[in-house]
Amino acid sequence: MCLRSRERAGDRDTLVPKPRFHRAAIPEWVRPKGPKDLAEEVVRQALLSSLVRRQERPEQEAAASILSAAERLYEHFGVKLQIWSGSRHMLKVFCSPARYTQGPHATEQLGAEIRALGLEGPALVVAGRSAIRLLAETWTRTFAAVQMSHTIFLFGSEWTVAEIRRGCQAARDANARVVIGAGGGKVLDTARAIASDLSLPVVNCPTIASSDAPCSALSVVYTDSGAWEEYRIYRRNPDLVLVDTAVIARSPVRHLVAGMGDALATWFEAKACADSGAKNMRGGASTRSALALAELCYKTLLADGVAAIEALQHQEPNDALERLVEANTLLSGLGFESSGLAAAHAIHNGLTTAPGTHGYMHGEKVAFGLIAQLMLESQPTSVVEEVLAFSISIGLPTTSEDIGIGNPSRELLGMVASRAAATGETIYNEPITVSPALVLEAMRAADSAGTSFRQSMRT
């Protein structure tokens, strides 16, 4: 099932079992099958061009003309691919939350921020036990300051249809006019689903910075066994995302590092989508702004990742943590949704079929998926080593053993690769030809690269 527009989907949010990001129709001769095929086709087209023009030139001049044409085609192949695919005429789509607020003790201003957007109470606060323990008193103060009543709905630990229905009933009972999610990913997903089903505005207040989902208009659905199943697409992004970095500073280091793993892939996947002319998560072409934010996200991770971890170790926010949380949450969120996903997340989806990976977080598996993506794309050694060095410095996985599948059999890797390269997966947003066999070899190469680089650091 393809992503559908709001108009085509009616008044319901679209549930997408297998999102398809079709490669636009490209003339057969410009589809790269391999370096040799590409070179032969480029020269053939240059020859054809010369014949069509009926230009009579000396032999050396003709050869120079063919070589020049071939070089131009090869050099500008990515640009020409986008033009031929029709992406020049595709509408550019950029999406974001209506408002993003971040800083130490930002929860104190939650009521005022909601009022500033013109939203009214009562409010239903969907939260887990830890968030309630940390923030219940602050919620009482902030909502009293703006004369807004609120009801706390205790999240039941799993994002299920039954939990969403229970939350919807709680919202009706409270006559809620805005839904607030406070907690981790499952809590925010539940709050979004409740708000969507009731056509209410939603506010996301993540208490950990473990992924880039809070700013987006989608949720990821997993099976009971932990395998990726589908994306749930909402009609709009959150009305407000409020991040209290004093709360984030008290969260587990592993969650922040996992968020960096998710964000680490954003720039590389965005670039792959731009190079191939693929659609972003909202069905449009990427904007230059989205690409710039994705690149800034990557640079921020490299610059502030290690220092941000120190802030969590001292449980006090610092400037590095402020920048890093913005990268994990805002920059990565805008970058992936408005530019698109590619191989790293598809390989993550494949990895979820391996039971050994189920104890590892989303961003940890994405981090290994990114290394495999770099292998798949034959990225320069300097790029691969930069990613590996950063990953090791903050404790992200760099080998298959790091995500629970040490010494995997070829059969296991084949299962993962087949799922990663399933029809409609985001891996087909890559600007290269992809197959399960190539994905398998890319994962093996990623494991080898990670192992070798780690050994080289010890010597």
C-alpha positions as CSV (number, residue, x, y, z in Angstrom):
1,M,0.0,0.0,0.0
2,C,1.4,3.4,-1.0
3,L,1.3,6.5,1.2
4,R,-1.9,8.3,0.4
5,S,-2.7,12.0,0.6
6,R,-5.1,13.2,3.3
7,E,-7.7,13.9,0.6
8,R,-7.6,10.4,-0.8
9,A,-7.5,8.8,2.7
10,G,-10.6,10.8,3.9
11,D,-10.8,11.8,7.5
12,R,-8.8,8.9,8.8
13,D,-5.0,8.8,9.4
14,T,-3.4,6.4,7.0
15,L,-2.1,3.1,8.4
16,V,0.6,1.9,6.1
17,P,1.7,-1.8,6.3
18,K,4.4,-1.5,3.7
19,P,5.2,2.1,2.7
20,R,6.4,2.2,-0.9
21,F,8.8,4.8,-2.1
22,H,8.8,4.0,-5.8
23,R,11.8,5.0,-7.8
24,A,10.5,7.3,-10.5
25,A,10.4,5.9,-14.0
26,I,13.9,6.4,-15.5
27,P,14.8,5.6,-19.1
28,E,16.3,2.1,-19.2
29,W,19.7,3.2,-20.4
30,V,20.4,5.5,-17.5
31,R,19.7,2.9,-14.8
32,P,23.1,2.0,-13.4
33,K,23.6,-1.7,-13.3
34,G,27.3,-1.5,-12.6
35,P,30.4,0.6,-13.4
36,K,31.0,-1.3,-16.7
37,D,27.4,-1.1,-17.8
38,L,27.3,2.6,-17.0
39,A,30.5,3.4,-18.9
40,E,29.3,1.4,-21.9
41,E,25.9,3.1,-22.0
42,V,27.5,6.6,-21.5
43,V,29.8,6.1,-24.5
44,R,27.0,4.6,-26.6
45,Q,24.8,7.6,-26.0
46,A,27.7,9.9,-26.8
47,L,28.3,8.1,-30.1
48,L,24.5,8.2,-30.8
49,S,24.5,11.9,-30.1
50,S,27.3,12.5,-32.6
51,L,25.6,10.4,-35.3
52,V,22.3,12.1,-34.9
53,R,23.9,15.5,-35.2
54,R,25.7,14.2,-38.4
55,Q,28.8,16.1,-37.3
56,E,31.7,15.3,-39.5
57,R,34.9,15.8,-37.5
58,P,38.4,14.4,-37.7
59,E,38.8,11.1,-35.9
60,Q,40.8,12.7,-32.9
61,E,38.3,15.5,-32.5
62,A,35.4,13.0,-32.5
63,A,37.1,10.8,-29.9
64,A,37.7,13.9,-27.7
65,S,34.0,14.9,-28.1
66,I,32.9,11.4,-27.1
67,L,35.2,11.4,-24.0
68,S,34.1,14.9,-23.0
69,A,30.4,13.9,-23.3
70,A,31.0,10.7,-21.3
71,E,32.8,12.6,-18.6
72,R,30.1,15.2,-18.3
73,L,27.4,12.5,-18.1
74,Y,29.3,10.6,-15.4
75,E,30.2,13.7,-13.4
76,H,26.6,15.0,-13.4
77,F,24.9,11.6,-13.3
78,G,23.2,12.2,-10.0
79,V,21.8,15.6,-11.2
80,K,20.6,14.1,-14.5
81,L,19.0,11.2,-12.8
82,Q,16.9,13.6,-10.8
83,I,15.9,15.5,-13.9
84,W,15.0,12.4,-15.9
85,S,13.0,11.0,-13.0
86,G,10.8,14.0,-13.0
87,S,11.8,15.1,-9.5
88,R,12.4,18.6,-10.8
89,H,8.6,18.8,-11.2
90,M,7.8,17.0,-7.9
91,L,6.4,19.3,-5.2
92,K,8.8,19.9,-2.4
93,V,7.4,19.2,1.0
94,F,8.8,20.3,4.4
95,C,7.0,19.5,7.6
96,S,7.6,20.3,11.2
97,P,5.8,20.8,14.6
98,A,4.0,24.1,14.9
99,R,6.3,25.0,17.8
100,Y,9.5,23.6,19.4
101,T,10.5,24.6,22.9
102,Q,13.7,23.3,24.7
103,G,15.7,24.2,27.8
104,P,16.3,23.4,31.5
105,H,13.0,23.2,33.4
106,A,11.0,23.9,30.3
107,T,8.1,22.0,31.9
108,E,7.5,25.0,34.1
109,Q,6.3,26.8,31.0
110,L,4.2,24.0,29.5
111,G,0.9,25.7,30.3
112,A,2.0,29.0,29.0
113,E,3.3,27.5,25.8
114,I,0.0,25.7,25.2
115,R,-1.9,28.9,25.7
116,A,0.4,30.8,23.4
117,L,-0.6,28.5,20.6
118,G,-4.3,29.3,21.2
119,L,-5.0,25.8,22.6
120,E,-7.6,25.3,25.3
121,G,-8.1,22.9,28.2
122,P,-8.9,20.6,29.8
123,A,-5.8,18.6,29.1
124,L,-5.3,14.8,29.2
125,V,-1.7,14.0,30.2
126,V,-0.6,10.5,29.0
127,A,2.4,9.5,31.1
128,G,4.3,6.6,32.5
129,R,5.1,6.1,36.2
130,S,8.6,7.7,36.0
131,A,7.4,10.8,34.3
132,I,4.5,11.2,36.8
133,R,7.0,10.8,39.7
134,L,9.3,13.5,38.2
135,L,6.8,16.0,36.9
136,A,3.4,15.7,38.5
137,E,4.0,18.6,40.9
138,T,5.3,20.8,38.0
139,W,2.2,20.0,35.9
140,T,0.0,21.1,38.8
141,R,1.8,24.4,39.0
142,T,2.1,25.1,35.3
143,F,-1.5,24.4,34.5
144,A,-2.8,26.3,37.5
145,A,-0.8,29.3,36.3
146,V,-2.9,29.5,33.2
147,Q,-6.2,28.3,34.8
148,M,-6.3,25.0,32.8
149,S,-7.5,21.8,34.4
150,H,-5.7,18.5,33.6
151,T,-6.2,14.8,34.1
152,I,-3.3,12.3,34.2
153,F,-3.8,9.0,32.3
154,L,-1.4,6.3,33.5
155,F,0.2,4.6,30.4
156,G,-0.1,0.8,30.7
157,S,3.4,-0.1,29.4
158,E,2.5,-1.1,25.8
159,W,1.3,0.8,22.7
160,T,-1.7,-1.3,21.7
161,V,-5.1,-0.8,20.2
162,A,-6.7,-1.6,23.6
163,E,-4.5,1.1,25.3
164,I,-5.4,3.7,22.7
165,R,-9.1,2.9,23.2
166,R,-8.7,3.2,26.9
167,G,-7.0,6.5,26.5
168,C,-9.7,7.8,24.2
169,Q,-12.3,7.0,26.7
170,A,-10.3,8.8,29.4
171,A,-10.1,11.9,27.2
172,R,-13.9,11.8,26.6
173,D,-14.5,11.4,30.3
174,A,-12.3,14.4,31.0
175,N,-13.8,16.4,28.2
176,A,-10.2,17.0,27.0
177,R,-9.4,19.5,24.3
178,V,-5.7,18.8,24.1
179,V,-3.7,15.6,24.6
180,I,-0.2,15.7,26.1
181,G,2.3,12.8,25.9
182,A,5.1,12.8,28.5
183,G,7.6,10.0,28.5
184,G,9.4,7.7,26.0
185,G,8.5,6.6,22.5
186,K,5.6,4.3,23.4
187,V,4.0,7.0,25.5
188,L,4.2,9.6,22.8
189,D,2.9,7.2,20.2
190,T,-0.1,6.4,22.4
191,A,-0.8,10.1,23.0
192,R,-0.6,10.8,19.2
193,A,-2.9,8.0,18.4
194,I,-5.5,9.1,21.0
195,A,-5.3,12.7,19.7
196,S,-5.6,11.6,16.1
197,D,-8.6,9.4,16.8
198,L,-10.4,12.2,18.6
199,S,-9.2,15.0,16.2
200,L,-7.5,16.8,19.0
201,P,-4.2,18.8,19.1
202,V,-1.3,16.9,20.6
203,V,1.7,18.0,22.6
204,N,4.8,15.8,22.9
205,C,7.1,16.1,25.9
206,P,9.8,13.5,25.6
207,T,11.6,12.7,28.8
208,I,14.5,10.8,27.0
209,A,16.3,11.8,23.8
210,S,16.5,8.3,22.3
211,S,15.0,8.9,18.9
212,D,14.0,11.6,16.4
213,A,10.3,10.6,16.4
214,P,8.8,13.3,18.8
215,C,8.7,16.0,16.0
216,S,7.3,13.7,13.3
217,A,3.9,12.8,12.1
218,L,4.4,9.0,12.2
219,S,4.7,6.1,14.6
220,V,6.4,2.8,14.2
221,V,4.4,-0.4,14.9
222,Y,6.1,-3.6,15.9
223,T,4.7,-7.1,16.1
224,D,4.3,-8.9,19.5
225,S,7.6,-10.7,18.8
226,G,9.5,-7.3,18.3
227,A,9.7,-7.3,14.5
228,W,9.0,-4.1,12.5
229,E,5.5,-4.2,11.1
230,E,4.3,-0.9,9.7
231,Y,4.3,2.9,9.9
232,R,1.3,4.7,11.1
233,I,1.0,8.1,9.3
234,Y,-0.8,11.0,10.9
235,R,-2.3,13.9,9.1
236,R,-0.2,16.5,10.8
237,N,2.8,17.0,13.0
238,P,2.5,17.8,16.8
239,D,1.3,21.2,17.7
240,L,4.0,21.6,20.3
241,V,7.2,19.6,21.2
242,L,8.6,20.7,24.6
243,V,11.9,19.2,25.8
244,D,13.0,19.7,29.3
245,T,16.7,19.2,29.3
246,A,16.9,19.1,33.1
247,V,14.8,15.9,32.8
248,I,16.9,14.6,29.9
249,A,20.0,15.1,32.0
250,R,18.7,12.7,34.5
251,S,17.9,10.0,32.0
252,P,20.0,6.9,31.3
253,V,23.1,7.4,29.1
254,R,22.2,4.5,26.9
255,H,19.0,6.3,25.8
256,L,20.9,9.4,24.7
257,V,23.5,7.3,22.9
258,A,20.8,5.4,21.1
259,G,19.3,8.7,20.0
260,M,22.6,9.6,18.5
261,G,22.6,6.3,16.6
262,D,19.3,7.2,15.1
263,A,20.4,10.8,14.3
264,L,23.8,9.6,12.9
265,A,22.0,8.1,9.9
266,T,19.9,11.1,9.1
267,W,22.5,13.0,6.9
268,F,23.5,9.9,5.0
269,E,20.0,8.7,4.3
270,A,18.9,12.3,3.4
271,K,21.8,12.6,0.9
272,A,20.9,9.2,-0.6
273,C,17.3,10.2,-1.2
274,A,18.4,13.5,-2.7
275,D,20.8,11.8,-5.0
276,S,18.2,9.3,-6.2
277,G,15.3,11.8,-6.4
278,A,13.3,9.7,-4.0
279,K,10.2,11.0,-2.2
280,N,10.4,11.9,1.5
281,M,8.2,10.6,4.2
282,R,5.4,13.0,3.2
283,G,5.4,12.1,-0.4
284,G,7.3,15.1,-1.8
285,A,10.8,16.1,-2.8
286,S,13.3,17.2,-0.2
287,T,14.0,20.9,0.3
288,R,17.5,22.4,0.6
289,S,16.5,23.4,4.1
290,A,15.9,19.8,5.1
291,L,19.2,18.7,3.7
292,A,21.0,21.5,5.5
293,L,19.4,20.6,8.8
294,A,20.4,16.9,8.3
295,E,24.0,17.9,7.6
296,L,24.0,20.2,10.7
297,C,22.7,17.3,12.7
298,Y,25.7,15.1,11.7
299,K,28.2,17.9,12.5
300,T,26.6,18.5,15.9
301,L,26.8,14.9,16.8
302,L,30.5,14.8,16.0
303,A,31.2,18.0,17.9
304,D,29.1,17.5,21.0
305,G,28.4,13.8,21.5
306,V,31.0,13.0,24.0
307,A,30.6,16.2,26.1
308,A,26.8,15.6,26.2
309,I,27.3,12.2,27.8
310,E,29.3,13.9,30.5
311,A,26.3,16.1,31.3
312,L,24.2,13.0,32.0
313,Q,26.9,11.5,34.1
314,H,26.7,14.6,36.3
315,Q,22.9,14.9,35.8
316,E,23.2,18.5,34.9
317,P,22.5,20.0,31.5
318,N,25.4,21.8,29.8
319,D,25.7,23.6,26.4
320,A,26.8,20.5,24.7
321,L,23.8,18.6,25.9
322,E,21.5,21.4,24.7
323,R,22.9,21.2,21.2
324,L,23.0,17.5,21.2
325,V,19.3,17.1,22.3
326,E,18.3,19.6,19.6
327,A,20.2,17.4,17.1
328,N,18.7,14.1,18.3
329,T,15.2,15.5,18.5
330,L,14.6,18.5,16.2
331,L,17.3,18.4,13.5
332,S,17.1,14.7,13.0
333,G,13.4,14.7,13.1
334,L,13.0,17.4,10.5
335,G,15.8,15.9,8.4
336,F,14.5,12.4,8.2
337,E,10.8,13.3,7.6
338,S,11.4,16.0,5.1
339,S,14.3,14.3,3.2
340,G,13.6,10.6,3.6
341,L,14.9,7.3,4.8
342,A,17.2,4.9,3.0
343,A,19.3,1.7,3.6
344,A,20.1,2.3,7.3
345,H,16.5,2.1,8.5
346,A,15.6,-0.6,6.1
347,I,18.5,-2.8,7.5
348,H,17.2,-1.9,11.0
349,N,13.9,-3.3,10.0
350,G,15.5,-6.4,8.7
351,L,17.5,-6.8,11.9
352,T,14.3,-6.8,14.0
353,T,13.6,-10.2,12.5
354,A,16.6,-11.7,14.3
355,P,15.5,-12.6,17.9
356,G,19.0,-11.8,19.2
357,T,18.6,-8.1,18.4
358,H,15.4,-7.6,20.4
359,G,17.2,-6.5,23.5
360,Y,18.8,-3.6,21.6
361,M,17.3,-0.1,21.0
362,H,16.1,1.3,17.7
363,G,19.0,3.7,17.4
364,E,21.6,1.0,18.2
365,K,20.4,-1.1,15.3
366,V,20.1,1.9,13.0
367,A,23.8,2.7,13.8
368,F,24.9,-0.7,12.5
369,G,22.5,-0.3,9.6
370,L,24.3,2.9,8.7
371,I,27.7,1.2,8.6
372,A,26.2,-1.4,6.2
373,Q,24.7,1.5,4.1
374,L,28.2,3.0,3.8
375,M,29.5,-0.3,2.6
376,L,26.6,-0.7,0.2
377,E,27.3,2.7,-1.3
378,S,31.1,2.1,-1.4
379,Q,31.7,5.3,0.6
380,P,35.3,6.5,0.9
381,T,37.4,5.0,3.7
382,S,37.7,8.4,5.3
383,V,33.9,8.6,5.7
384,V,33.6,5.1,7.0
385,E,36.4,5.6,9.6
386,E,34.9,8.9,10.7
387,V,31.6,7.2,11.5
388,L,33.3,4.3,13.1
389,A,35.5,6.5,15.3
390,F,32.6,8.5,16.5
391,S,30.5,5.4,17.2
392,I,33.2,3.8,19.3
393,S,33.8,7.0,21.2
394,I,30.2,7.1,22.5
395,G,29.5,3.4,22.7
396,L,27.4,2.7,19.6
397,P,27.5,-0.7,18.0
398,T,30.0,-1.2,15.2
399,T,29.8,-5.0,14.7
400,S,27.0,-7.6,14.5
401,E,28.1,-8.9,17.9
402,D,27.3,-5.5,19.4
403,I,23.6,-6.0,18.5
404,G,23.3,-9.5,19.7
405,I,24.1,-11.6,16.6
406,G,27.8,-12.5,16.9
407,N,29.1,-14.9,14.3
408,P,25.7,-14.9,12.4
409,S,25.1,-17.7,10.0
410,R,24.6,-17.0,6.3
411,E,21.0,-18.1,6.7
412,L,20.3,-15.6,9.5
413,L,22.0,-12.8,7.5
414,G,20.0,-13.9,4.4
415,M,16.7,-13.6,6.4
416,V,17.7,-10.1,7.6
417,A,18.8,-9.0,4.1
418,S,15.6,-10.3,2.5
419,R,13.5,-8.3,5.0
420,A,15.6,-5.2,4.5
421,A,15.2,-5.5,0.7
422,A,11.5,-6.4,0.8
423,T,9.3,-4.8,-1.8
424,G,8.5,-1.2,-0.9
425,E,11.3,-0.8,1.6
426,T,13.2,2.5,2.0
427,I,16.4,0.8,0.8
428,Y,15.2,1.4,-2.7
429,N,15.6,5.1,-2.1
430,E,19.3,4.4,-2.5
431,P,20.8,5.8,-5.8
432,I,22.2,2.3,-6.6
433,T,20.8,-1.0,-7.6
434,V,19.9,-3.1,-4.5
435,S,19.3,-6.8,-4.0
436,P,19.2,-9.1,-0.9
437,A,22.5,-10.6,-1.9
438,L,24.2,-7.1,-2.0
439,V,22.6,-6.2,1.4
440,L,24.0,-9.5,2.9
441,E,27.5,-8.7,1.7
442,A,27.2,-5.1,2.9
443,M,26.4,-6.3,6.4
444,R,29.3,-8.7,6.4
445,A,31.6,-5.9,5.2
446,A,30.2,-3.7,7.9
447,D,31.0,-6.3,10.6
448,S,34.5,-6.7,9.2
449,A,35.1,-3.0,9.0
450,G,34.0,-2.5,12.5
451,T,36.1,-5.3,13.9
452,S,39.2,-4.2,12.0
453,F,38.8,-0.6,13.0
454,R,38.4,-1.5,16.7
455,Q,41.5,-3.7,16.6
456,S,43.5,-0.9,14.9
457,M,42.6,1.5,17.7
458,R,44.1,-1.0,20.3
459,T,47.5,-1.2,18.6
